[in-house]
């Protein structure tokens, strides 16, 4: 999985999540250069509780700090899920 998934995500979402590996690119805000690097897509199915967004933001901040990222994307999408 990757170093961020164990200590950061599992601690906040122990019921489970999926990590997909990929490749991404972005433009550095200062140098304007295109940077290509490995990436991770994390999917978490949440019940829609008030504290979900706060826990997601904690993971984003941890990831930005650990990997020196200028930004981390978070996409929220409502879904009908059956278990």
N, C-alpha and C positions, 0 to 999 in steps of 0.2 A: 504494500500500500504506500507508504511514504511516511516520513517522520512526523508530519502534522496530524495524521489520522489517529494514531494511538492516544497520545496524551491530551490532545486538544478536543477532538471531536467525540471520542468515546466517553470522555468525562462528562460532556454536556448532553450527548444523545446516546445513551447506552442501549436503547432499544434497537438500534441498527441504522445502517446507512450503506451506500454504495459508492465506491471510488473508481472512476474511469481515468485511464491514462491517455494523454493526448499531446499535441503540440500546438503552440500558440504563438502569436506575435502581437506586438504593441509598439507604439511610437513613444520613445523617451521624451518627456516634456521639456527637458533642458537641451539635449543635443539634437533633438528631432530625428534621431536615427531609428530605423526599424530594428527591433530586437526580437529574435526568435529564440524560444526556449521551451523545454518540456512543461507540460501543465497537467493539472488534475481537475476533474469535474466531480464534485461531491453531490450526490442526490440523497436527500433526507425527506421522508414522508412524515409530516407533522400534523398533530390534531388541531392546530390553530389556537393554541393557548397564548395568552398575553406575553408570557416570558420567552416565547420561541424566538422572536426577533432579537431580543437582548442576547440570548445565547449564541445566535448566529453572528451577531456583531462582535462578540468576544472572540470567536474563532477567526473572523476576518482580521481583527487587530493583531492577534497572535501570529497569523500567517504573514501579514505585512511586515511585522517586526522581525520575525525569524528569517525570512527570505528577502528582506529589503525590497519589498514591492511598493510601487507608488499607489497601486490600487488593486482591489480584488472585487470581481463581479459577484453580485448576489441577485439571483432571479427568483422571485416568488410567483408561484402559479397555483391557483386553486384547482383542485381535482376531486373527482368522485372516486374514492378508493374502497375496495372490498378486500377484506382479509379472510 
